[in-house]
């Protein structure tokens, strides 16, 4: 970094600020032109919120990657690429004419929002630490681009149409990209690295700071100060038109009164953070914001007081003048807070500004996407314009409470201990007592005296967390059955897509979740992954209350349920570290088997809770539907809301009751060795045959029963299969411990093949014939064998990799064997997670295979015959590599 601000650094700051201003103006373009598009397409409030929020989604998600690329390749090259890409997408917006294509174009426009992460990393490298707060505050003035759009775009749109706005804004991006390229230079850090020929830090290495909870706490702060700023900047024109009856030009001007101070005062926030400390600025920000949002959240209310002299009527509401003034104050303090948050990042993470700034910016930007969408849903649900400020009040109150708690904790420790900073809360001076620095479960005395108690506690906290994850993963299997009853007009194939998509996203997430425990720690990751379930649980509860909720949004919510599917990979990897080799089969069987009960739990509980107003007025009004001439009531929102209190309780239990194991640490590079192991891929295939079948049949059985036996209520029977499969999984692990995993797995696939033939035999043809009792019994047999096979295959994995590592050891000394066991434990954990990720695609392919086969032939037979062929291949592989007498890896 430069020790002083020379002309070169000043030029870099000026050009970056101008570029960010133009990018921000483009990023928020839908706040104005979206009003005209809404009228043209007759969009609902939720559809409008999704359109406005889509660019914010792209700009948020891409920030982490762009921040890391900036650290690796320099901000000059990356920022120019961002501007040119966004310009192309903005121009192409004028060539589309359907809602779906507008959303696609909006995704491309959102790239402009990623410029923030690039600029933060680029600018911070030009200035010394004592001036970074002010410099980054100056750069943050680019937020004024939102005000530029609100102030000028309405006039351009009225005079020439919204297409002209998009074309002019795209041209401005191209011009700015050219100017930036020719007026700036590579930052000093990049220049130094290029001169020495040093390689940039690997991508995965730069992600390591993200394991610190401090990063995510900063992210929550930024979710409010920036995410809420963007959300209100997008939402205010619609709010002013709807709540106060302003025309679009006046609404744009009023929105600018909020956006301008919310941008200009950011430089002041940076300067104050340099002078008096970012912590004090954050206190001011959260305290004043809490007061403002509390006042704004109060809806217009009329009161009647019955006095001795008659009724006294008075009205309590916030008029337009008071509203704008309070909003002005809110914008000022949000602006101060934005600068204060980013003052922390180069202080704490000077070598990872791109990665940490990227993830903080990503979470903040996600607020700009999620909050407008939530504002629309709350408005549809409550009819209260002020409901958006109610949500913001809760958000700022939580942020203030967490920050104050962290600071108070720092005062409880003596000064000599301050250098020992916890990785949980950097304010805490002592290392976390929940970190196990010594862990050796293979030592019998250690296991008996200490290890067993700790391992069992972690297991019994992990199980309910995993159960809830499976419940959220499979909740759509029950929800989709009831959507047509309450007015959703989706086709059968669309409903199968909603059932299948959680499987697709859950399986994909498992690939990444497989490697998270050794990187972040089991306690931290279990807490985070469990808390993430709140997002789909709450949103589903709101979305299903409005039959006009667009199908695209329902697809997004189905994808979000994949969070639950991803948890299995990390949960199994985590528990595998706690238990000795001889007890892994039973422990993993209990964790997975009882966790799998979440599938049957959701299919048993949801049909019950949707029949009553469990949450009273808080849960919303019931939906009515007509069946056989009888009007019934249903609270389908309870399918999501019912899990919220349990998820919160499980999250707290994981944070305060589980442990991280210091020795169970490995980078992604260390774990990536499994991709070179042949048996990793073989076990992925076999586990797909067992777990892929279990989860796929669980997801698809309710819709299959409804399609083949339309006179039956599938919710009365569907939960039985997952229940049997989950309960039999520990039995599979126990049998594998006693008889050998390969032998149990081989016989298991034989029975599964026979069971599928049984299903084919008992199915109806053309709506006639069939035997439901036989059909259900064959499926129950299938579920029984999938559960046993799940346990036996997971017992095979630790044995295979321990044997492989012991064979590869250069000598048989105790030290070498200890290292072999340690390496095998890490590889086994990674394979357990990765194989579960691959197998989880069964949750997508099996329901989708049913839907495709039925749409093409009218029957699901073709899909079932494909499953038979797959099971035959699993039998052959198990016998050849693991079960025969001279097998390569007998287990």
N, C-alpha and C positions, 0 to 999 in steps of 0.2 A: 504494500500500500504506500501511497505517497504520504509523506509526513506533513506536507502543506498542500493547499489547494492551488495548483498551478493552472495556466490557461488550458492545458490539455484535459485535466480533470474537470474543469469548469465547462468546457465544451462537451465532454462526455455526459455530464449531468444535465446540461441544457437540452442536448439532442435527445437523450433518453426520456426526459420529462415530456417533451413535445410529442415524441413517438407514442408514449404511454397515453397521452391525452387523446390523440387520434384513435388509438386502439380502443380506449375506453368508450369513446363516442360511438364507435361501430358496435362494440360489445352490447351496448344498451339501446341499440337502434329500435328494437321491437317495442320498447315502452311507448313510442309514438306511432310508428307505422303499424304496429300490431293492432291499434284501435281501429284503423281503417280495414285491415285484413279481417278483424273480428266481425265487423259489420257485413263485409262481403260474403264471408263463409257462414255467418250466423252461428258463431261459436258460443258454447256455454262458458260460465265463469271458470270451470276447471280446465276446459280446453284452452281458453285464453291464457290461464296461468301456466299451462304446460308449454305453450308456444313462447311466451315471454321468458320462461325459465330455461328452455333448452340450450340457448347459447351459453348461459351461465354454467350449465352442467359441463359442457365441453371445455370451456375455459378454466373450470375448476379442476377437473380430472387430469388435464394435460399439464398442470403446473408442476407437479412433482417431477415428471419426466423432463420438462423443459428446464427446470432448475438444475437438475443433474447434468443435462447436456451443456448448460451454460458453464458449469464448473469444468466440464471436460473440454469443450470446443470454443468457449468464449462467447460473450453476450452479443458481440457485434454481428457475427454470422447467424446466430440463432434468432435474434430479434428481427433482422431483415427477412429471414425465411418465414417467420410468424406473420409479419405484415403482408407479405405477398400472398401467402396462402389464404389469409382472411379476406384480402381484397378480391380474390377470385371467387370465393364463396359468396361474398356480398353481392357481387355483380350477377352471379348465376341465380340469386334469389328472384330477380326480375323476370326470369324465364319460366317459372313454375306457376301452377294454378290450382293445386289440390292441397288439402291440409297436411297430408302425409309428406308431400314433397317440400312444403314449407318447413316442416320439422327437420327434414334431411338437410336442407340448406342452412337452417338455424344451427345445426351441429357444426357445420363448417365455419360459420361466422364466429362461433364461440372460441375458435382458435385465438382470436384477438385478445381474449381475456387472459390467455396464458402469458402475455407479454409482461405481466406484473412480476412473475417469478424470475423471468429473464433479467428484467431491469434491476430488481433488488440485488441479485448476485453480481451483476455487472457494475452497478454504481458503487456498491460497498467496497469494491476492490480499489477504487480510486481515492479513498479518503481514510485518514487515520481514525482510530477508535473514538477519540474525543469529539470528532466531527461527523461521525457516521449517522447519529440520530438526526441531525439537522439536514444532512445531505439526503437521507432516505425520506425525510419529511418533505423536502422539496420535490423529490421524484414522485412522491405520493400525490402531489398536486394534480397529477394527471387524472385523478378521479373527477376533476372538473369536466372531463369529457362528457360525463352524464348530463351535466347542466348544459353544455354546448348543444347536445342533441335535443334536450327538452326546450331550449330557448329558440333554436333556429329551425329544427326539423318541422315543427307545426306550420311555420310560414311557407317553407318550401313545399310541404305536402299539400297545403291548401291551394297554392299557386300552380304547382306542376304535377301533383300526384305523388303517391308514396314511392313509385318506381324511380322517380328522379332523386329522392332522398338516398335510396340505396346506391344509385349510380354515382352520385356526387361523393358519398362517403367512401365508396370503393376507390374512386380516383384519388381521394385525399390520402388513403393508405399507400397507394403506389408511389405518389410523390414523396411522402414522408420516408418510405423505405429507401428511395434513391438519395434523398438528402442525408439521411442517417448514415448510409454507407460511405458517403464521400466526406463527411465532416467529423467522423469519429475514428478511433484507432482501437486495436486490441488492448485489453486491460493489462496492467503491469504484471499481475500474477501469471497470466497466459504467456506474455512475452518472455518472462523469465524461464518458464517451463520449456518453451519452444527453443530458447537459446541453449539450454542445458541438454535438450533431447530427452527429458524425463517424460515418462508415460503418465497420463492422467489416472487418478484413482479409479479403480473398477466400479462399475455401476452398483453392484451389490455392496461393496465396501462403503459407499456413500450412504447407504440406507441404514447403517448400524446405529447412528444417533437416534433413529426413530424408535428404538426400543425404550427410550427414556420417557417416562410419563410426563415429564416437564414439557416435552414437545407437544403432547396432546392437550395439556392444560393451556398452553399458549394458543393452540388451535381453537379451543372452545372460546377463549377471549376474542379471537379474530372472527370466529363464526358470528359473534354478536356485532362487534364494532364495524366489521367490513361486510359480512354476509347480510346483516340486517340493513346496513346502509344501501347496498345494492338492491336488496329486496324492496325496500321502501322507494328507492329511486325508480324502480320498474313499476311498482304498484300504485304510487301516488296519483299519477294522472287518472287512472281508473277510479281510485278512491275519491278524488275531488269531483269527478263527473258524477259518480253515483251518490256520494254522501251529501254533497253541497250543490249539485246541479250546475257546475261550471261547464262552459264549452271547452273544446279540446285545446284551443290556444291559451285560454286563461289557466286551465289545469296544468298545461306545460310550464307556464310562467311560475305558478305556485310551486310546482315541483322543483323548478330551478332555484327558488329561494331556499329550499332544503339542501339541494345538491351542491350549490356553490360554496356555502360555508363548510359543508361536509367534506370539501376538497381543499379549499384555501387554507383552512386552519391546521391542516396536517403538518405543514412546515413549522407552525408554532408548536405543535405537539412534539415534533422532533427536537426543537430547540429547548423546550422545557424539560424533555427527558434527558438531554445532555447536561442541563444545569441542576435540576432538583431531583432527578431520578425517575425512571419509568414507572416504578411501583407507585409513587405518589400520584402520578398522572392517571394511572389506572384506577386508583381509588376515587379520584374526582370523576372520572368518566363513568364508572359503574354507579356511583351514588346519584349523580345528577340524572343519568339515563333511567334509573329505576323510578325516580320521582316523575320524570316526563312521561314515561310509558304508562305509569299508573294513572295519571290524570287523563291521558288520551284513551285509555282502555275503557273508561266509564261511558256506557252508552247513553244517548239522550233519554231522559226519564222524566215523567210527570208525576208529581206528588200531590196528594190531597190530604190536608190536615183538618180533622174534624174538631173545631174549636167551639167554645161556648157561644160565640157570635156568628157561627156558620162555618161553612167550609172555606179553607184557604188553599188555593191552587198555586203551585209554583213549578217551574221547569228547571231541570238541571241538565245542561248540555254545554258542549264546547263549540262556540261559534267559529266561523271561518277565520276571523282575525286572530282570536286566541289560539286556534289550532295552528295557524301558520307561525305565530310567535314561538309557541312551545316546540314546534317542529324545528324551527331555526336553532333553538338552544340545543335540542337533541342532536342535530346535525353537527354543531360545533364540537360538542364533547365526544361524539363518535369519531370525529376527525382527529381529535387529540389522542384518543385511545388507539387508533390505527397506527399512528406513529410510535406510540409507546410500546406496543406489542413488538414491532419490528426493530426497536432499539435493543431488545433483549437478544435477538438472534445472533448478530455478529459478536456480541459480548460472550455468550455461552458457547457458540459453535462457529468460531472464526474460520475454520477450515471446511465447513459444510454448510455455508450460507445457502447455496443453491438447493441442496436436498432438504434442509430443515425449513428454509423459507418457502420452498416449493410445497411441502406438505401442509404448512400453516396456511399458506395462500390457497391451497386446494380445499382445505376444510372451510376456510372463510368463503371461498367462492361457491362451495356447495350450499352454504347458507343462502347465497343469492339465487340458487336454483330451487332448493327445497322450500324456502320460506314463501316466495310468491305462489308456488303451487299449493302450499298449505293454507295460505291466506284465502285462495279461491275456494278450497274445500271447506274451510271454516265458515266462509260467507254463505256457501250453498247450504251448509248444515245448520247454522244458527240464524242466518239472516241479519246478523249484526256487523255493520261495517267496522266497529271498533274491536272486533274479535282479533284482528291482526296485532293490535297493540297489547291485548291480553297475553297473547303468546310471547311477545317480546319482553313483557314484564317478567314472566316466569323465567325466560332465558337469562336475562341480566341478573335476576336475583340469585340464580344458581351460580353464575360466574362470580359474582361478588362474594358469595358464601364460600366457594371453593378457594378463591384467592386469599380471603381473610383467614381461613383455616390453615392454609399452607404457611402463611406468614406468622401466625400465632405459634405454630409448632416450632418455627426457627428460634423463637425466644426461650424455648424450654431446654436449650442445650448450652453447655459452657463454651466459652470462646476457644479454648485449645482444641476442641473437637470440630471446629467449623470446617477445617480442611478435608475432613472425611465426609464427602458428600454422598448422600443416598441416591441411588438411581431411580427410586420411586418418586420422591419429592426432593428436588435439589436443596430446598430450604432445610431439610432434616439433616442434622449433623451426624447421626449414627447410621451405620449400615442396617439394612432391613433384617430383623430377626427371623424373617420368613425365608431367607436365603440359606440353603443347606450347603455349607462349605465342605463338609465331609459326608460322602454317601457311598457305602459299599454293601449293598444288599446280599452279595454272595458270601460275606463273612457271617457265619452262623451266629456268633455271639453278638455281633452288632445288630443283626436282624432281630434276634430274640429280645434284646434289651431296648432297642430304640427304633430300628427300621420298620418293623411290622406295624407299630402303632401309627407312625407318621404316614406310611404308605396307605394303610387302610383309611385314614382320615381323608387323604387326597382322593382316594378312590370313591368314597361315599359322598364327597362333594362333587366330584366329576360326573357321577351318574345322573343326578337330577339336571345338571347343566346340559348334558348330552341329551337327556330325555326331552327337555324343552326345545333343544335345537332340532331334533327330529320332528317334534310336534309342529314347529313353524315351517319346517321344510315340506311337510306333507299336508298342511292345512288346506291347500287348494284342492286336494282330492275330494274333500267334503264340500268346500264352498261352491265349486263349479256345479254340483248337482242341484243346488238351490237357486242359482242365479236366474235361470229361466222362470222360476216360480214368482219372482218379485219384479219382473219386468225387463230384465236384461235380454236383449234380442241377439244372442250369439248362436252361430251354427254349431252342430255337433263337433265338427273338425276344429273350430275355434276353441271349444271347451276342452277338447283333448290337448290343444296347444297350451292352454292355461295350466292343465295338469302336468304337462311334460316339461315346461320351461324351468320350473324350480330345480328339476333334476339336471338340466343342462348347466345352469349357472352354479348349482351346488357342486357338481362334479368338477367343473373348471376351477372353482375356488379351492377345492381340495388339493389341487396340484400345488398351489401356493401355500395353503395352510399346512401341508405336509412338512414344510421346512421351517415353520415359524417358531416352534417350541425351542429348539436349540439356539435360535437367534435371539428371541425376546424373553424366553423363560416361560415355564408352564403356567405359573400363577397369573402373570401379566396377560398372557395370550388368552387363557381361559376366561379371565374377567372381561377383556375387551370383546372377544368373540361372542360371549353370552350377552353382553350389553347391546351389541349390534342387532340382536333379535328384536329389540324394541321398535326399530324403524319399520319393518314390515308389519309387526303386530298392530301398531297404532294406525298406520296408514290404511291397512285393509279395513279396519273398523270404520274409518271415515268413507272410504271409496265405495263400499258395497251399499251404503245408504242412499246413493243417488243412481237410479237406473240409467241416467244420461252420462255417467262416467265413461269416457271414451275407451274403446277396446285397447288402444295403444297404452293408455295409462295402466290398465289392468295387466297388460303384458309386462310393464315395468315392475309392478308390484309382485308379479309372479317370479320375475328374475331376482328381486330382492329377497324373496324367501330362500333363495339359494345360500344366504348367509348360514342358515341352519344346517344345510347339507355340508358346507365346508368344515363345520366344527368337528365332525367325526374324525377327520384325518389328524388334526392337532390333538384331539382328546386321546386317541389311541396311542399316538406317539408319546405323549406326555406320561401316561400311566405305565407304558412299557419301561420307562427309566426307573420306576420306583420299586419294582418287584424282581426277585431273583429268578434265574432261568427256570427253575423247577416249578415256579408258581405263576409264570407269565400267562400260561394257557387259561387257567381259571380266572385270573385277574382281568385279562383282556376280555374273556368271555362275559364276566359280570358287567364290566363297563359297557361293552358293546351291546350285550343282550338286554340288560335293563334300560340302557339308553335307547335301543331300538323300540322299547315299549312306547316311546313317544308317538310312533306311528299309530298303534292301536289306541293309544290314549286320545289322540286328536280325533280319530274316527268314532270313538265312543262318547267323548265329552262334548264335542261341538254339536251333534244332533240334539243333545239335552239342553245346553245353555242357550241355543238360539230360539228355544220355545218359550223363554221367559225374560222379562226385563230385569236381568240380574243386577245391573248397575243403576236402576232407577232412571231418574231424569238425566243423570250424567252420561248414560249410555245412548241417548238419543231415542227417537220415536220408532215404534215397530213398523215393519213393512206388512202390508196385507196382500193376501193372494187367495184365489178361488180354486177349490178342488172338489169335484163331484157336487157342485152346487153349494158347498159350505165355505164361508169366508173364514180364513185363519190368519193369525198374526205370527210374525217371525221377526226376531231380532238378530239378523245375520251378522251385524257388526260385532256381536259377542264372540264370533269365531276368531276375531283378532284381539279384542279387548280382554278376553278371559285370561290370556297368558301374561299380560303386562305385570300384575303384581308378583307373579311367580318368577318372572325374568329378573325383576328388580331384586327380589330376595336372593336368588341364585347368584346374581352378580356380586352382591355384598358378601355372601358366604365364600365365594371363590377368592375375592380380594383379601379377606381377613383370615381365611382358614386354610388356604392351599400354600404350597411351597414352590420355590424355584430351586433347582439343583445346579450348583456352580459347575460341577464337572460335566453336566449335560449341555455343554456349549459347543456349538460347531457353526462355522460359517456355511453359507450356501455352497461354496466351492468344496468344502469338506464333505458335505452330504451328496453333492452332485456325482460322486463316484458311483452311486448306485445305478446310474444310467449306463455304466459300462458292465454291469453285472447281468449275466444272462438270466439268472434265476429271478431277478427283479421282474423282468418282462413275462417270464413264465407264470409267476405267481399273480401278476396283474390279470392274466387271462383266466386263471382258475378262480380268482376271487370275483371276477366279473360274473362267472357262472353261478356263484353262490350269493354274494351280497347284491350284485347287479340284479339278479332275479328277485331277491327279497324286496328291494326297494322299488323296482319296476312294477312288480305285481301289486305291491301296496298302493302305488300311485294310480295304477290303471284299473284295479278290480272294481271300485265303485261304479265308474262309468261303463265298464264292460257288463256288469250285472244290469245296470239301467238300460243298456242297449239290447242285450239278449233276453232279459226277463223284465219287460217294461212294467208289468203289473206288480212287481215287488219293490219294496223300499230298500235300496242297497245299504243305507246306513245302519240297518238292523243286523247286517251280516258282515259287512266289509271289515270291521275292526277285528273279527275273529282270526283272520289269516295273519296279520302282523303280530297279534298277540301270541299266537302259537310259535311263529318264527322267532320272536324276541325271546320268549321263555326257553326255547330249545337251544339257543346259542350257548349258554353256559354248559349245557349238557354236551354239546359238541366239543367244547374246550376240555371238559373233564374226560370224555372218551378218548380224545386225542392224547391227553397226558398218559392214559392207561394203555391204549392199544396202538398208538402211533398215528400221527396226523394224516399221512398218506393213505393208510389203509381205510380210515374212516371217510376220507374225501372220495376215494375211488368208489366205494359202495354207495356213497351218498349220491353221486352223479347217476349211477345206475337207477336208483329209485326215482330220481327226478325225471329221468327220461320216461319211465313207465307212467308217472303221474301226469305228464303232459298228454300222453296218449289217452289217459283216462278223461282228461278235460275235453279233448276232442270228441270222445265217445258220447259224453253226456250233454253236449251243447245242442240247442235247438237249431233247426234248419228252416229258414224262411218264416220264422215266427211260430213254427209249430214243432211239436215233439220236444225232446229234451227232458232232462231230469235234473231239477235244481238241486235236490239233495245230493245226487251223485256228483254234479258239477262242483258244488261247494266242498264236498268231502275230498275230491281230488285236489282242489286248490289248497285245502288245509294240509294235505299230505305234502304238496309242493312247499308250502311255507315251513312245515316241520323240517323238511330236508334242507331248505335254504339256511335255516337257523343252525342246524347241526354242521352244515358245510362251512358256514361263516366261522364258527368256533374252531373247526379242525384246520382250515387253511391258515388262520392267524396263528395257530400253534406251530404250524410248519415253518413259518417265516423266521422266527428267532433261531430255531434249530438249524435251518439251512445256512444262515449267515454266520452263526457261531462256528459250525463245522468248517465252513469255507475259510474263515479267518484263521482258525487253528491250523488248518492244513497249510496255509500260506505263511505261517510264522517261521522265521529262520531257525529258531531253536525252541526247545520245549521247557525253557527255564520258567520259574514262577513269574518273573517280571514280564517275560514275553507273553505268557498265557494271560496275565492280567491285562496287558495292553490289547491282546486279541479280543478278550471279552469286552473291553471298553469300546473298541472299534466296531465290534459286532453289534453292540447295543445301539450305537449311533446309526449304523447302517440299517439295522432292523427297524428302528423307529422311523427312519425315512421311508423304508419300503412299506411298512404298515400304512403310513399316511398316503404314499403315492399310489399304492395298489388300491386303496379305498377310493382315491380320486378317480382312477380309471373305471373302477367297478360302478361308481355312482352314476356314470352315464346311462346305466340301465334304467334309472328313474326317468330319463328322457326317451330312450329308444323303445322301451317296451310299450308305454302308453301311446307313443307316436306310431309304433308299428301297428297297434290295434286300429288306430284311427285311419292310417293309410290303407291297411288291408280292407277295412270295412268300406272306405270310400271307393276303392277300386273294384272289389269283388262282392261286396255286400256281407262278407263274413270275415271273422278274424283268423280263419284256419291257416292262411298262408304265413301269418306271423308265428303261430304256434309251431308249425313245421320247421321254420327257421330256428326256433329255440331248441328243438330236438336235435337238429344238426350240430348246434353249438355245444350241447351237453355231451354228445358223442365225442367231439374233439377234446373236450375237457377230460373225459375218461381215458382216452388214449394218451394224452400228455401226462396225466397223473401216474398211470401205470409205467410208462417208459422212463421217466426221469426220477420218480420217487418211490414207487410201490413194488416193482419187480425185484427179484432176488439180487441181481447185479446192477441195480440202479445206480446212476451217477451220484445221487445225493439222497440216500435212504433216510427217511424221517418219519 
